[in-house]
Amino acid sequence: MSNDPWEGLFGGFSKMNERFERMLKEFMDGNMPNVKTYGYTMYRGPDGVPHVREFGTGFDEPTPAPLPEGVREPLTDVTVEGDTVRVVVELPGVGKEDIELETTEESMCIRVDTEKRRFQKTVALTTAVDPESARAEYNNGILEVTLHAKSKGVKAKRIDIL
């Protein structure tokens, strides 16, 4: 393992460049059966360590199942402020009684299935949450869910040496 701090920060870019070059070659050769998307999400975890997560279909992993016909993926935003996790979802044109929410410690699933509107999305949360703490408000097409982050463990205790 390298002791070079720059390797830890920028070391993954060579893999990203190789993958991009391969995708570009496939595209130019006409060998791409489907449109591919590819990108990175960067965030700071609850432990303060920066994380980089790949997303999309531009790499050799199973492609997630596409959404059923007529179902749209709503725009979402997840933020962490202290011990509060906030998920904001745009769901225009639906009533609050039409929204189904389910949450686990790691993710939240949003579903709407009405005659005129169909939305569905599972959102990965960047920190573990307490599902029992969930509070949701819906106003003018914007759903806002707040949850409490799970405690990071017991506080440190000073130990006296005898």
N, C-alpha and C positions, 0 to 999 in steps of 0.2 A: 504494500500500500504506500502510495506516495505521500510525502510530508509537504508537498507543494500546495499552499492554500488556493492557488489559482486553478489547479487541477480539479479540486473539489467544486469550485464555482463554475468553471467553464468546460470541464472534462466531457460533459454529455453532448457538447455541440458537434463533435466529430461524428458521433452516431447519428445525430439529427441530419447533418450534411450528407452522410452516406445514404440515408433513407430518402432524403429529398432528391438526390441525384438518381437513385433507382426509380423513384416515382416519375421523375421528368423523362427518363429514358423510356419507361413503359408508355408514357403518354405520347412521346414523339414517335415511337414505333407503332402506335395504334393498338397496343396490346391491353389497354385498360378497358375491361368490360363495363365498369360502372364509374361514375364520378366518385372521386375519393376526396375526403376532407382529412386534414391533419393539423394538429396544433399542440400547444403546451398551455397549461394553466399553472401559474405560479402563485403560491400563497405561503403565509407563515403559519405553521401549526401551533397548537396550544402550548407546546413545549418551547416555543420561540425559534424553532429551527425552520429555515425556508425549505419548502418542498416544491418539486416540479412534477406535474402529472401530465402524461400524454393523453390526447383524446383524438377521436376521429377514426376513419376507416382506411387511412393511408399506410397501415403497417400490417404485417402478417399475423393477425389475431382474428378470432371469430368476430364477425360483424354483428352488432346487436340487432335484434329483430326490428324491422321497420314498424312504424306506427301503423295501425289499421287505417284503411281508406277513410278519408274525411276527418281524421283526428289531427289536431294541430298541437305543437309543443309550445306552451306559453313561455314568454320571456320571464326569466327569474334572476334574482340577485340574492346572494348569501353574504352576510357580513357578520363579523364577530367584534363586539365591543365589550371588553372586560369579560364578565362571565355571562353575557347575553348573546345569543345567536339569533339573528333576524333574517327571515326569509321573506322576500317581497316577490309576488307573482302577479303578472298582468293577466286578468281574466275578463275581458270586456264583454258586455252583453249577456251576462248570466246573473241569476239570483244567488244569494248566499246559501239558500236551501239546496241548490244544485251542485254545490262543491263538496267533494269527498276528500278528506285528508286522513292520511295514516302516517305515523312516524315511528321510527325505531331510533336507537341511539346513534346510528350512523347515517340515516337517510330519511327523506320525506317524500311521499307519493301524493301527487295532486291529480284528481280526476274530475272531469265534468262531462256528462253525457246527457244532453238535452236534444230536443228535436232540431234546434237551429245551430247549436254550438257543441263541439266536442274537443276537449283538451285533455292531455295526459302527459305527465312528466314525473320522473323520479329524480330527486335532487340529492346529490351526495353532500353531506354536511362536513365541513372542514374540521370539526371538533366533536367529540362525543357529547350528547345532550341527554337530559332527563325527559323522556317522553311525557311523563305526568305533569310537567311544568308548562306544557304548550298552551299558548293563548293566541287566538286568531281573531282578527278583525277584517271585515270586508266593506269597502266604501268606494263608490264610483269606479268599479272595475279593477280595483287594486286590493289584493289579499295580502295582509301582513301577519306573519306568524312569528311570535317571539318564544324562545325556549331558553332555559337555563343550562349552561354548560355544566357537565358533570365535574364534580370537584376533582382536582388533580391528586387527590390522596390526602393523607393526614399531614398536618403541618409538622415541620421538624421539631423535635424535642431535644433540648439540651441534655446531655448525659454527663453527670459529674463522675470524675474518675476518683476512685478511692485509693 
